Amino acid sequence: MTERSESWLAGAGLRPTRQRLALAGLLVGDGHNRHVTAESLFEASQRADEKVSLATVYNTLKAFCEAGLMREIVVDGSKSYFDTNITDHPHFYWEDTAELTDAPADQLEIARLPDAPEGAEIAKVDVVIRLRRG
């Protein structure tokens, strides 16, 4: 677990501090991708008996995103989820559980995007499909 976390950080040129290693272990230590909020990662760190503050979790997630290790997905303009899968893919947002999961990218077709305004270019397109259980 520590080796995978260290190489994940090293691949992005991030210094492997104790807090970064602890959080990286929770995020990618088992080799599975995760969708987390800062709060859910903080709770997981507490359960793992890691001494990390919520502010450190926020700062570390921001650093991981800036380093290209994670993507931030904003839902409702205020709730941020952080995804360890950095490939372009859509998401399902489950309204009843506030959970974010991957949606099948091979089933998504975007036929055309609107032209960007003068002097701007499209940086990325995030697709979040909101679901309600029927």
N, C-alpha and C positions, 0 to 999 in steps of 0.2 A: 504494500500500500504506500509506504513512504517513498519507495523508489519511483513508482508511477507518478506520485505527486511532485517529486523533485524534478523529474524529466519534463513534466507538463509545464512547470514554472520556468525551467531552464530554456525550454524551447521558445519561450516568449521573452527571454532575457530578464526575467524578474528575479530579484534576490530572494532566496528561500528563507524568509524569517520564520520564526516558530508559529506565528499566527497564520501566515500564508500557507505553510505546510499543513497545519491542522485543518484549515478550511478546504484546501485543495484535496486533502485526503477524504473529506466528507463528500466533496463534489465528484471526484473522478477516481477515487481510490479503488473502487471495485470494477472500473472499466465501463460502467453504464453511464449514459447521459442523464442529466437531471434538469428539471425546471424547478427553481427555488425562488422564494422571496427572501429578502434580507431577514425577515422575522423567522421564517421556517428554518433557514440555515443557522441562525442564532440559537433557536430551540434545539436543533440537532447537535450543535456544538456543546450546549449545556448538558444534554443527555450523554454525550461522549466524554464529559468531564473535562472539556477544554476551557481554559480560562481566556475567553475572548469577549470583549464588550460588543454591544450592538453597533456602536459607532465604528468599531474596527471592522465589523462584518460589512457595513455599508461601504466604507473606504476600500476594503479589499475587493469587493465585488466590482466597484468602479474601476479599480486598477486592473482587475482581470479583464474587464470589457475593453478598456483602453489598450491593453496589450494584445487584444485579439483572441483571448482564450474563451470568451463567453460573449453572448449577445443579450442585450436588454430588450425585452418585449414589454411594451406599455399597454395595459388594458384599462379602459375607462379614463384615460388621461391622467390617472393618479396612481394606479397599482402597477408596480414593476415586477416582472418575473425575469429571472436570469437563466439562460439556457446554455448548457455546455456543448450542445450540438450547434456549431457555427455555420453549418451548411445552409443554403437557402431552402427553407421549407415552411409550409403553413402550419398553423396551430389551431386546435380546438380549445375554446374556453368554456368550461362547464359552469354555468351560472349558479347552479344549486350548491356546488362544492367549492367554487372559486379555484378550480384546478385547471392548469394549463397542460395540454398534452400535444404531442406531435400529430399532425394530420398527414395523410399520404400525399407526398409531393407529386407523385406520378399521376394523380387524379385531378390536379389543379391545372387549369388552362386560363391564362390571362391573354385574351386576344389582342387587346390594345390598351395602352396607357395614354392619358391625356398629355399633351405637350407641356413641358415645364415652362414656367413664365420666363420672359426675357431675362437673361443673365443668370439663370439657374439651371442646374442639371439634377436629374433624379439620382439620388445616392443609393436608395434601396427601397424595396416595397415589402412591408410586413403585412401578412394576411392572417387575421385572427377571426375564426368562424365561431360565433357564439352559439352554444347549444343549451337547450332546455329539455329536460327529460319529460317524455310524453305520457 
